[in-house]
């Protein structure tokens, strides 16, 4: 076999391998049925995109039953650049009213930590669409206000919040869990803009998990959050400042900004705790290593641990 023929064969084989990483399937319900269950499996970096055609005003519910704790799904609205529901931060089930008609995409995947280990997941994905489409409003001479870009289906919130309504000189506590007695991780000031990671009720109080541009990640009272149309901008410096951290040079290394998120995946596999229940701090340089400090609340109290990375971004261990 000549070199050119051999090279062509190798390229063809590699191309086929990448092509199999992601596949797309159209979801169809049986006549008279409003739901369907799909049994399937993925391994490594494989993922499946399920396309569901729905109309505004209907309610779509999605639930994932899986044998791998690093197996999740995201939901993306038609034409949206960001996911409407993110499983790794919001869980394995959601139910929400469709904000706009079109083909919604349900992406089933393994988190990077599990994918890199070549793990497999056997799952049962249940998708239900109920209710009638909302009646189309009569046309008006002036354009209507566009629908908001939802960040998560569980709470139907925006991509970003802005802190508003604090008293003069007051700050908003960011806590380790959705409870007023949880430990305080940091504070936010009036006017701060933070990313929305999903909300839930604890008794009569709505709590929302948020993250600011410094990496501060925790729960705050939803009473002081208002929708923001802009992303967070530069504000309080972090310690150590990001400028003191050289970029990761390895092609296979974890970028510094992604180390806390990667750490939640590794810790989830080690401790059997869902990633959304783990709180992480921004990674910082300590000697020749990068360290991300983390913790989670359990039945026996709070567990603290660190994730360690080499200077080139290679993950070392959870300890």
C-alpha positions as CSV (number, residue, x, y, z in Angstrom):
1,X,0.0,0.0,0.0
2,X,1.4,3.4,-1.0
3,X,1.9,6.3,1.5
4,X,-0.9,8.3,-0.1
5,X,-3.3,5.4,0.1
6,X,-2.4,4.6,3.7
7,X,-2.9,8.3,4.7
8,X,-6.3,8.4,3.0
9,X,-7.3,5.3,4.9
10,X,-6.2,6.7,8.2
11,X,-8.0,10.0,7.6
12,X,-11.1,8.1,6.7
13,X,-10.9,6.0,9.9
14,X,-10.3,9.0,12.1
15,X,-13.1,10.9,10.4
16,X,-15.5,8.1,11.0
17,X,-14.6,8.0,14.7
18,X,-15.3,11.6,15.2
19,X,-18.5,11.4,13.3
20,X,-19.8,8.8,15.7
21,X,-19.2,11.0,18.8
22,X,-22.6,12.9,18.3
23,X,-25.7,11.6,16.7
24,X,-29.1,13.3,16.2
25,X,-32.5,11.6,16.5
26,X,-36.0,13.1,16.0
27,X,-38.5,12.3,18.8
28,X,-41.9,11.1,17.6
29,X,-44.9,10.2,19.8
30,X,-47.2,7.4,19.0
31,X,-50.7,8.4,17.9
32,X,-52.7,9.6,20.8
33,X,-49.7,9.6,23.2
34,X,-48.2,12.7,24.9
35,X,-45.0,11.0,26.1
36,X,-42.3,8.6,25.1
37,X,-39.4,6.8,26.8
38,X,-36.1,6.2,25.1
39,X,-33.7,3.5,26.2
40,X,-30.2,4.1,25.0
41,X,-26.5,4.2,26.0
42,X,-23.4,6.3,25.4
43,X,-19.7,5.9,26.2
44,X,-16.8,8.3,26.4
45,X,-17.3,11.5,24.4
46,X,-20.4,10.2,22.7
47,X,-23.6,12.3,23.0
48,X,-27.1,12.1,21.5
49,X,-29.2,15.1,20.4
50,X,-32.9,14.4,20.6
51,X,-35.0,16.9,18.6
52,X,-38.5,17.6,19.9
53,X,-41.0,19.9,18.0
54,X,-43.2,21.8,20.4
55,X,-45.4,24.9,20.4
56,X,-45.4,27.9,22.8
57,X,-47.7,27.4,25.7
58,X,-47.3,23.7,25.9
59,X,-45.5,22.1,28.9
60,X,-42.5,19.9,28.3
61,X,-41.2,17.5,30.9
62,X,-37.9,15.6,30.6
63,X,-36.5,13.0,33.1
64,X,-33.3,11.0,32.9
65,X,-32.9,7.7,34.7
66,X,-29.3,6.6,34.4
67,X,-26.8,4.2,36.0
68,X,-23.9,6.8,35.8
69,X,-23.9,9.8,38.1
70,X,-22.0,11.8,35.5
71,X,-24.7,11.4,32.9
72,X,-26.8,14.5,32.3
73,X,-28.9,16.3,29.6
74,X,-29.1,19.9,28.5
75,X,-32.1,21.6,26.7
76,X,-31.6,24.3,24.1
77,X,-34.3,26.4,22.5
78,X,-34.4,26.9,18.8
79,X,-31.9,29.6,17.7
80,X,-30.5,30.0,21.2
81,X,-26.8,30.3,21.9
82,X,-27.0,29.1,25.5
83,X,-28.8,26.1,27.1
84,X,-32.2,26.7,28.6
85,X,-31.7,23.9,31.1
86,X,-28.2,22.6,32.2
87,X,-28.4,19.2,33.9
88,X,-25.0,19.3,35.6
89,X,-26.2,22.3,37.7
90,X,-29.9,21.6,37.9
91,X,-30.3,17.8,38.1
92,X,-31.8,15.0,36.0
93,X,-35.4,16.2,35.6
94,X,-37.2,19.4,34.6
95,X,-40.7,20.6,33.6
96,X,-41.4,24.0,32.0
97,X,-43.8,25.9,29.8
98,X,-42.5,26.3,26.3
99,X,-41.6,30.0,25.8
100,X,-41.5,29.9,21.9
101,X,-42.4,27.4,19.2
102,X,-39.9,25.4,17.3
103,X,-37.6,22.4,17.5
104,X,-36.0,22.0,21.0
105,X,-32.8,20.0,21.4
106,X,-32.2,17.6,24.3
107,X,-28.5,16.7,24.5
108,X,-27.6,13.7,26.5
109,X,-23.9,13.5,27.5
110,X,-21.3,12.4,30.0
111,X,-19.4,15.0,32.0
112,X,-15.8,15.4,30.9
113,X,-14.3,13.6,33.8
114,X,-16.3,10.5,33.0
115,X,-15.8,10.8,29.3
116,X,-12.0,11.0,29.6
117,X,-12.1,7.7,31.6
118,X,-14.1,6.1,28.8
119,X,-17.1,5.4,31.2
120,X,-20.4,4.3,29.8
121,X,-24.0,5.2,30.7
122,X,-27.2,3.2,30.2
123,X,-30.1,5.5,30.4
124,X,-33.9,5.8,30.0
125,X,-34.9,9.3,28.8
126,X,-38.6,10.2,29.2
127,X,-40.0,13.1,27.3
128,X,-43.6,14.4,27.7
129,X,-45.3,17.3,26.0
130,X,-48.8,18.2,27.3
131,X,-51.3,21.0,26.9
132,X,-52.5,23.1,24.0
133,X,-50.4,25.7,22.2
134,X,-51.0,29.2,23.4
135,X,-53.4,31.2,21.2
136,X,-51.6,33.6,19.0
137,X,-52.2,37.2,20.0
138,X,-53.7,39.6,17.5
139,X,-51.3,41.6,15.5
140,X,-50.5,45.1,16.8
141,X,-49.1,48.1,15.0
142,X,-46.1,48.2,17.4
143,X,-43.7,45.2,17.8
144,X,-44.2,43.2,21.0
145,X,-41.4,42.8,23.5
146,X,-39.2,39.8,22.7
147,X,-39.3,36.8,25.0
148,X,-36.5,36.6,27.5
149,X,-33.6,34.2,27.1
150,X,-34.2,31.7,29.9
151,X,-31.2,30.3,31.7
152,X,-32.9,27.3,33.3
153,X,-36.2,25.5,33.0
154,X,-36.6,24.7,36.7
155,X,-37.0,28.4,37.7
156,X,-37.6,30.0,34.4
157,X,-35.0,32.7,35.3
158,X,-32.8,34.9,33.1
159,X,-29.2,34.3,32.3
160,X,-28.1,37.0,34.7
161,X,-29.3,38.6,37.9
162,X,-28.6,42.0,39.4
163,X,-28.6,42.6,43.1
164,X,-31.2,45.2,44.0
165,X,-33.1,46.3,47.1
166,X,-30.4,46.2,49.8
167,X,-30.3,48.7,52.5
168,X,-27.7,51.5,52.5
169,X,-24.3,49.9,53.3
170,X,-25.8,46.4,53.4
171,X,-24.4,43.3,51.5
172,X,-26.0,40.1,50.3
173,X,-24.6,36.9,51.8
174,X,-23.6,34.1,49.5
175,X,-24.1,30.9,51.4
176,X,-22.8,27.3,50.9
177,X,-26.4,25.9,50.7
178,X,-29.9,27.2,50.3
179,X,-30.5,28.0,53.9
180,X,-30.2,31.0,56.1
181,X,-28.1,29.1,58.6
182,X,-25.6,27.9,56.0
183,X,-22.0,29.1,56.2
184,X,-21.2,32.4,54.4
185,X,-18.8,32.1,51.4
186,X,-18.7,35.7,50.5
187,X,-20.9,38.8,49.9
188,X,-22.4,40.7,47.0
189,X,-23.0,44.5,46.8
190,X,-25.9,46.5,45.5
191,X,-25.8,46.5,41.7
192,X,-23.6,43.4,41.3
193,X,-24.4,41.3,38.3
194,X,-24.1,37.5,38.6
195,X,-24.8,34.4,36.5
196,X,-28.0,32.5,37.3
197,X,-27.4,28.8,38.0
198,X,-31.0,27.9,39.0
199,X,-33.4,28.5,41.8
200,X,-35.4,26.4,44.2
201,X,-37.7,26.9,47.2
202,X,-36.8,26.1,50.8
203,X,-39.9,26.6,52.8
204,X,-41.4,30.0,51.8
205,X,-38.0,31.4,50.6
206,X,-36.8,31.3,47.1
207,X,-33.0,30.6,46.9
208,X,-30.9,31.0,43.8
209,X,-27.5,29.6,43.0
210,X,-25.3,32.2,41.5
211,X,-21.7,32.8,40.4
212,X,-19.8,36.0,39.9
213,X,-16.9,36.8,37.6
214,X,-14.4,36.1,40.4
215,X,-15.6,32.5,40.8
216,X,-17.6,33.0,43.9
217,X,-20.3,30.3,43.7
218,X,-23.1,29.8,46.2
219,X,-26.8,30.5,47.2
220,X,-28.5,33.8,47.8
221,X,-32.0,34.9,48.7
222,X,-34.0,35.5,45.6
223,X,-35.7,38.4,47.2
224,X,-32.8,40.7,46.2
225,X,-32.4,39.5,42.6
226,X,-33.8,41.2,39.6
227,X,-33.3,40.3,35.9
228,X,-30.3,41.8,34.2
229,X,-29.8,42.1,30.4
230,X,-26.0,42.3,30.7
231,X,-23.3,40.0,31.7
232,X,-21.1,40.6,34.7
233,X,-18.3,43.1,34.2
234,X,-15.0,43.6,36.0
235,X,-15.5,44.5,39.7
236,X,-13.8,43.3,42.9
237,X,-10.4,41.7,42.4
238,X,-9.8,38.1,43.4
239,X,-7.0,36.8,45.5
240,X,-4.7,35.8,44.0
241,X,-5.6,37.9,40.9
242,X,-6.0,36.0,37.6
243,X,-3.1,37.9,36.0
244,X,-0.8,36.1,38.4
245,X,-1.8,32.8,36.9
246,X,0.1,31.8,33.7
247,X,-2.2,30.2,31.1
248,X,-2.2,26.4,30.8
249,X,0.1,25.4,27.9
250,X,-0.8,21.7,27.5
251,X,-3.2,20.9,24.6
252,X,-4.8,18.3,26.9
253,X,-4.7,20.3,30.1
254,X,-7.6,21.9,31.9
255,X,-7.8,25.7,31.5
256,X,-7.5,27.5,34.8
257,X,-11.0,29.0,34.4
258,X,-12.5,25.5,34.0
259,X,-10.6,23.8,36.8
260,X,-13.4,24.4,39.5
261,X,-16.0,22.9,37.1
262,X,-13.7,19.9,36.3
263,X,-13.1,19.4,40.0
264,X,-16.9,19.1,40.6
265,X,-17.0,16.2,38.1
266,X,-14.1,14.3,39.7
267,X,-15.5,14.9,43.2
268,X,-18.9,13.8,42.1
269,X,-17.5,10.4,41.0
270,X,-15.4,10.0,44.1
271,X,-17.9,11.0,46.8
272,X,-21.2,10.1,45.0
273,X,-22.5,13.7,45.3
274,X,-24.2,15.5,42.4
275,X,-22.1,18.3,41.0
276,X,-24.7,20.9,41.7
277,X,-24.4,20.2,45.4
278,X,-20.6,20.9,45.4
279,X,-19.3,24.4,46.0
280,X,-16.0,25.4,44.4
281,X,-13.6,28.3,44.6
282,X,-11.6,29.8,41.8
283,X,-8.4,27.9,41.2
284,X,-5.2,29.6,42.3
285,X,-1.5,28.9,42.0
286,X,0.2,27.3,45.0
287,X,3.9,26.6,44.3
288,X,4.1,24.5,41.2
289,X,0.4,23.4,41.3
290,X,-3.1,24.8,40.8
291,X,-5.5,24.3,43.7
292,X,-9.3,24.6,43.8
293,X,-10.8,24.5,47.3
294,X,-14.3,22.8,47.5
295,X,-16.9,21.5,49.9
296,X,-20.4,20.0,50.2
297,X,-22.9,19.5,52.9
298,X,-23.9,15.9,53.8
299,X,-25.8,14.0,56.6
300,X,-22.6,13.9,58.6
301,X,-21.7,17.6,58.2
302,X,-19.6,19.6,55.7
303,X,-16.9,17.8,53.8
304,X,-14.0,19.9,52.7
305,X,-11.5,18.9,50.0
306,X,-9.0,20.2,47.4
307,X,-8.5,19.4,43.7
308,X,-4.9,19.6,42.5
309,X,-3.7,20.2,38.9
310,X,-0.2,20.3,37.5
311,X,1.1,23.6,36.0
312,X,0.2,22.4,32.5
313,X,-3.4,21.8,33.6
314,X,-3.2,18.0,34.0
315,X,-5.6,16.8,36.8
316,X,-3.8,15.1,39.7
317,X,-6.2,14.1,42.4
318,X,-9.1,15.0,44.8
319,X,-7.8,15.1,48.4
